[in-house]
Amino acid sequence: MKRLTGKIMASKSWWLVLLLVLFAVNYLASVVHGRFDLTKEKRYTLSKATRNLLGQLEETVQIDVFLKGEFPAGFKKLANTTDEFLQLLKDRNGSKIQYRFISPTDEMPNGKPWGDSLVKLGAVPINLTVTKKAGESSNIIFPVALLRYKGQEMLVNLYPGASNNISQNEINSAEALMEYQFAKSLDKLTARRKPAIAYAVGNGEPTDYRVMDLEQTLTRDYRFGPIDITTKPIPGEADILMIVKPTKPFPEDVKLKLDQYVMRGGKLLLFIDNLIAEQDSLQGKAKGETIAYDRGLNLTDQLFRYGARINTDLVMDLQCDLIPIVVGGTIDNPQLDFLHWNYFPFLVSSGNNVSKNIGYVAGRFVNSMDTIAVKEIKKTPLLVTSPNSRIISTPALISLNENKNVPKDRTFDRNAIPAGLLLEGRFTSVFRNRLGKAQQDSLAAAGENFLSSSGENKMIVVADGDIVLNDVLPDSGPIPMGWNKYTYTEYLKETPYAKAFLPAANRDFLLNCVEYLVNNPAISETRNKDIVLRLLDSQKVKEQRSTWQFFNIALPVLLVILFGWIYQQIRKRKYAA
């Protein structure tokens, strides 16, 4: 080897060999990409599900990211993270992934700004105040990306469950969910069949303005439509049967339809109010009082067999919404103030795959839930209360004159009361060993055989029907689900109260539930990714500031001087006469 190297160096053309080697190395570096992810949470590693999606692309996916412009530091960090993630996608399949960053104020080919088109697609802008040299200015931010594939368009929310109060934790949560947001969108764009969601009616479920946001939200990505389950069979093509706030008891023949739908692999998504308790009934009373009592829906035994129970009680929470309450004045000119209403709790995620990293989910007159010891069924709480909550038994008198800005006391000592459950496993029929002759004939007439158990299946049960319903403003129409019309009006007007109102994540929760029930389970697993904030200990930084300044600034300079001096001494001794 030494002889060969010597010959090359001795040759006059050694520089030509060196150029060829450098050219070969550069060419290989441009063709072959390698990366080692040494982060604990594997921040720069794509999941197997995402890699499979990229490998199945038949045409180019164009991704437009609307995070270009003057942003606060948090959104600049989010933009950089988005750029890094999209580069990962491009490295995996460069011929099928193209992306660019665009300002929402830029004009589209038709001359209109991008922002107008994004709003029509369902994007929710964030209005932030940005400090500049000339002073403060308002900046509208669209933290979204627009995916185009085979003539289809889909929005990716880069800042889910967001509020105007930007924090490092919210930015980190958005970064942790980035792969999931893009993977689920790619999965929908490449799917050959849109999942179908049947909305059950016939048992008093709302079909009026209260489901406008629900319908608009789900029809973007799914086939959605009503089905009267009291007169028609549940169609087998329905991937999900959704039951929202029924008010009439379920007869046995309808319960049998639900049961056999589950046994055959259908997914149930239930939002149930077990009690009669409405805000309108409070406002319609002169004293502002109403009685909360059992609806008698006749679903208790069925849910019990599946592993869950919705209790006939009410949850009260100090972490709650605000409503206008009369605090003084006269009958003709009352003085109103926004006060906390403990019967409208802000529910939070329990850290599961479905509701992880979303904001507060606003509930109204929520019931508590219990899990039942049923074999082969895994129960996972999805929504829970804050550490300052309690339960009251019913029938109960509810009055607007109580629970106004209640201080923390010993009665609000319950933590994480479940209000939503995910049930997974092999379900047993509630009609097992008790199927009547009339019910057998009904199944036979429909050409179905009775199934006493299901294969692997899953369902979601939430103890509040109002979570997915919306209010309506007289002037502007329906408002997003989860908001009450009084606080939303103040929020839009940017009144002094506005900062106290937390944007509800009800829509995000609904979409997450649907996606978990029908999507590829491997994609849902990408929600598990966490990006940990490894912050410096401020106390140690203060105490050891001088020490680390010496190590980082002065010591390297001293080492260079020392090695220079040693080198000079060696040269002097070596070449001294």
N, C-alpha and C positions, 0 to 999 in steps of 0.2 A: 504493500500500500504506500509506503514511504517513497519507494522508487518511482511508482506511478505518479505520485504527487510531484515529485522532483522533476520528472520529465515534462509534466504539463507546465510547471512554473518556468522551467528552462526554455520551453518552446516560446517562439515569438507570438504565437496565437493564443496564449493563455487567457488574455482578456476576452477573446471571442467565446471561449468555453464558459467563462464567468457570466457573460451576458446571456448565453443560452440557459444556464442554470437559473439565473434570476428571472428570465422570461417564463420558464417552466413553472417555477414556484408561484409567480403572480397569476399565471393562467389557472393553475390548480386552485388557488385561493379564490378566484372569481367564480369557479364552477362548483367547488365543493365547500359547503358551509358547515362549520362545526361550532358547537357551543356546549359548555358545561355549566349546568345550573347548580350552583353551590348554596342557594338559599334554602333555608329550612322548610319553608312553605311551598317550595317549587314554583316560585313566582313566574319563571320563564320557561315552564314546561307545559305543553299542551296535553290535555287528557286524551285517552284512546278514542273516546267518542268524537271529540273535535277533529282528530286526525282522520278518522273514518269519513266524517262529513266532507272534509276537504278533498279526500281522495275520490269521492263520488260525484264531484262537480262535473257537469257536462259542458257548461258554458262559463264565461267570465262573470264574476260577481264584482260589480262596481260599488264601492263604499265611499260615501261622502260624509265627512265628519264636520260638524258645525261648531268647532271649537277653535276658531281662528280670530284673533283680535286682541284687544286690551282687556285682560281678565285679572282678577285677584290671584294671589299666589296659589290658592287651593285649586282653582280651575286650570291654571297653567300646569300644575303637577298632573291633573287628570288628563289634560291634552297630551302631555309627554308620555304618560302611561299608555294611553290609547294608541299613540304612534308606535311605541315599542311592541304592543300586543299585535297590532296589524302587521308589523314587520315579521313577527313570528308566523302569522298566517301566510304571508307572502313567501317566506323562506320555505314553508312546507309545500306550497303549490303556487309558485310564482306566475305560472301561465294563466291561472284562473282567478287570481286575486289582484285587483287594482284599487287603490284608495287615494284620496286627496282630502285636504283640509280646506273648508270654505267658510267665509264669514256669512252669518245670516242676513247681513245687510247687502251682500252682493246680489246682482240681478241675475235672474234666470234668462234663458233664451227668449222668453216672451216679454222681457222687460220688467217683470214684477220681482220684488225682493223675495229671497228664499224663505224668509220668516213667515210670510202669509201662507205659503204652500205648506209649511211644516205644521202650522196651527190646524189647517184643514185635515192633515193626516193624523192629528191627535197629539202632537207635541205640546207640552206645557212649558211655556217660557218662565224663566226666573228673572225677576227684576232686582238687580243689585246696584248699589251705589259704589262707584269706583272713584278713588281719590287720585287726582292728577295735579300737575303743577299749577294749572289755572284754577283749581278748586275741585269741587265734587261734581260728578256727572252720573246720570242714570244709565245703566247698561243692561240691555235685554240679552239674556244668555239662553241659548237652546242647547242643553247638554245631551244631544242626540246624534245618531248616525243614521243615514238613509241607505238601505241596501237595495240594489236592483239586480234581478236575476230572471232571465227569460220573460221579460215584459212585466214582471211583478215588482212591487215596491213594498218595503217593510221598514218601520222605524225601530231602532235599537235605543232604548233609554240608557244612557251612560251614567245617569245620576238618579237611580230609582229611590222612591220614598224620600225625595229631597225636600228641603225647606229653604227659605231665604237666609236662615241662620247657618252659614257655612262653618263647618268645624272639620278638624283633621280626621276625627273618627268617621264622619260621614264620607269624606273623600276616600278613606281607606276601605270602607265598606263598599263603595262604588267600584273601586279598583278590584276588590276581591270577587265581585259579581260580574266582572267584565267578560270573562270567558263564557259564563253561563248565558249572559244576555245575547252574545253573538252566536253561540252554539244553538240555542233554542230558535233564534231567528233563521239561521241557515237551515235548520231541520224543517221548519215550516215552509220555507221557500222551495226546498227540494222534495217535499212530500208529494206523492202522486195523488193522495186523497186527503181532503180536509176532514178532520174529526167532526162528528155531529153531536150537538148538544140539544137534548129535548127539554123544554121548559114545561113542567107539569102544571096543569090547571084542572079545575073541577072540584077542588077542596078549599075554595076560598082564597087561592093565591092571587096576589095583585096582578092586574093586567093593564093598569092605567099608567099615568105619567110617572109613577114611582119606579117603573122598570125601564125608563127611557135610556138612562146611562148604562144600565146592565146590558140592554140589547145592543146599543151602539158599540160598547166595548167588546162584546163577544162576536158580533157579526164581522168584525174586521178580519179575524183569522180563523173563524169556525163557521160551520153550518149550524144555524140556530133557529129554532122555531118552537111554538107551543104545541102541546099534545094533551088532550083531555083524557086522563088515565082512568076516569070513572066510566067512560063509554067505549074507549078504544084500547086495544092491546098496545103495550109498549113496543115500538119497532125495534127489531134486532139490530138495525144499523146505527142506533143511537149509542154512541160511545159513553155518554154521560146522561143521566137523568137528574135534572136539577129541580129541587123542591124548595120554594122560597116562601116563608111566612104563611103557611096554610092556616085557615081560621075555622074550618069545619072538621068534624071527626072523620077518620078514615074507616070506611066499612071494610069488612073482612075480605070481600072479593078484591078490593083495590090493594089491600095489604098482601094478598097472595100474588098479585101481579108484580108488586115491588120485590117480593121475596124471590120469585122465580127469575126475575130480571137479574138479581144479584147472583143467584145460583148459576146462571148461564154466563157469567163474566161481566155483566153490566156494572158500571161505576155509579154510585150514588153520591150526590153533592147536596147536602141538606143544610138549610138555614132555618131553624125552627124557633118560634116564640112559644114557649110552653104556657105562658101567662097572658091574660088580657090586661095590658097596661099600655096606654098610648098618651103621647104628649098632647094631642088634640083634645082628648077628654079632660085633661087638666085645665086647658085654657078655656074650655067651654063652660066650666063650673064657676059659679060666683065666688066660691071659697077657694078655688084652685086646688081641689082635692079629688082623688079617685081611688077606687079599690082595685088592687091587683089580685086576680084569682085564676085558677086553673082553666085552660081552654078545653081540656078533655079531648085531645086529638087522637087518642087510642093508638099511639105509636110506642108507648113505653115498653110493652112486652117484646116487640120486634127489635127495637134498638138494644134492649137488655140481652137478647139472644146473640146479637152481633158484638156485644162487648162494651156498650156505652149506656149511660143513663143521663137524661136531662132532668134536673131537679125542678120542682115547683117552688123555687125561691128567687130572690133577687140579689144581685151583686151590687155592692156599693163600694166606691173607690175614691180616694182623695185625689188620684191622678185622673182627672175627668174634664169633660167639655164645659163650656160656659153657655148660659142662656140668659136672656133679659128677664129680670125680676123687678117688680115694683118695690122700691125701698123708701118711698116717701111721696110727698105731693098730695094732690087731691084726686077725687074720682074723675073730674073733668080734665085735669092736667097732672097725670101721674109722673113721678120721677123714676126712671128706669136705670138700672145698672146691670152690667154683665157679671154674674156671679157663678162660681163653680156649682155644678149640679151632679151630685154623687151617683145618681142613677144612670148617668151617661158616661161610663168609664172609657178611658183610653187603654185599650188592651195592647199587650206587647208580645213579641215572639218569645218562645221558650228555647230558641237556638236550634230549631229543626231545619230540615231541608226545604220545607214549604215556605215558612214565613221568616226565615233567617235574613237579617240585614234589611228589613223593611221598617218603615216608621210606625207611628201609632195607628192602630185600627180603632175607629170610633164606634162604640156600641150604644144601644139605647135599651134600657130595661133588660139587662142581660141575665140569663139564668146560669147557675153553676152546673158543672158536669162531674160525673164520677165514672171511673172505669170499672168494669165487671170482670171477674176472674174467669175468662173463657179460654179454653185451650186452643192453641194454634192461632190465636189472634194477638198481634202486637199492637199496643196502644201508645200513641205518641201525642202528647199535648202540643197543639199548634198556637193557641192564643191563651194567655194567662193575665191575671191582674197584677197590679203593682204590689210592693211589700206593705202598702197601707190600704188594705181593703177589708171588707167584712161581708157577711151574708145575713139576710133577714128572711124569716119564714113568712109564708103567705097562707091565707089572705092577709094583705097588709094595706094600711091606709097610706097613700102617697100624697104629700102636700107640697105646694110650691113655697110654703112658709118654713119648711125645714131644710136642713143641709145646705145652707147658704154660707159658702166659705168656711166650712167646718174645720176647726183646727185639729191637728193630729192628737188623738187620745187613745186610750187603751182599747177602745172598741174596734178600732181599725188596725188590728194586729195580724190579720191573715196575709199570707204571701202566696203568689202564684196560684190563685184559684183557677182551675181549668175552665175555659169557655169555648174551646174548640178542640176536637180530637181527630187524629188520623188513625183509621183502623185498617190493618193489613193482615192477610193470612187466608185461611180456609174457613169460610163462614158456614154455619149450620142453619138449616131452614127453621124458621119459627113454627112451621106447620108440620114438622117431622113428628110422626106418630099421632097426629091429631087432624089429619086431612079428612074432611067430611065428604059424603057422597056427592052433594051438589057441587063442591069444589072440584072433585075428581071429574065430574061430567063437564064442568066448565073448561078444564084443561084439555080434556079429550076433544071437545068441540073446536078448540083452537089448534088442534093437531100437535099438542105438546105433552111430553111425559113429565111427571113430577120428579124434581131433583131434590134430594134431601141435604146435599152439601155442594159447595162450590170448589173450584180449583183455586189457585192463588189469585186473590182479588184484593181490592182496596176501596175504601169509601171515606168521605170526610163529613163529619157532623159538627155543626156550629150552633151554639145555644143562643142565637139572636138572628131574627129574620131581617132586621133593619140594616144590618151591616152592608148589604148589597143593594139597598134601595136609595133613592135620591129625592130631595125636595125640589120644588120649582119656585123660581122667582117670577112675579107677575110681568116684569118688564123684559127679562132676558131668558126666561125659560128654565129648563132643567139645569141643576148644578151638579158637580161631581158627587158621587155616592160617598157617604161618610160625613159630609158637611151638613150642619143645620143652617137653615136659611137666614137666621139672624146673624150669626157670626160670619157667614160668607159675605153678606152685604157689607159689614164693617171691614172685612178683609179687602174687598174690592175697592172700597173708598179710601183705603190706607189711613183709617182713623187711628187715634192713639191706642185703641184697643187691639189693632191689627196684629201687633207683635206678640200678643198673648195667645193668639189663635194658632194652633198647630195644624198644618195641612194633614189631612187624613190619608192613610195609605190603604184604604179599603179596596180601591180598584186594583192596586198591586197585589193585595192578598187574594182577591178573587181570581185574577189571572194566574197567580202562582198555584192555586188549588187546581184549576183546570189543567194547567200544563203538567202538574205532577201526576194527575190521574191518567192523562192520555199520551204524554210524551215518552220518548225513550228513557228508561230509568237511568241509563248511564249518563245522559245529559243532566238530569236532576242532581247527580252526584257532584257535578262541578260547582254546585252551590256551597259545597263543604270547604272550598278554598278560603283560607284566612290570610290576611296580610297584617303582620304584627307590627305595632308601633314600638320600636325599641328606643325610647326616649332616654336622654342623659339624666342622671340624678342631679337636679339643680343645686342641691345642698353641697354635694361633692364637688361640682363644678366651681362653686363659689369658694370652697375651702382650698381646693387644690389647683386653682387657676394658675398661679405663678409656676408651680412645678411642671404642669403640662405645657405651658408656654416655653419653658426652658427646653423641655424634651423635643418639642416640635419646631422651634425656631432657632434657639441658640445652639443646641447640641449638634445639629447637622453641620452648621458653619464651623464650629470648633473642631469637629472630626475631619473636615476637609483641610483645615489649616494644619492639624496635627499630622495627617498623612502626607501633606505637602512638605512639611518640615522634615519628616522621617525620610522621604524620598530624596530630598536634597542632601541630607547627611550621608545617605548611602552612596549617592553619586560622588560626593566629595572624597569619601574614603576609597572608592573604586578607581577614580581617575586622578587622585592626588599623585604628584610627582614623587 
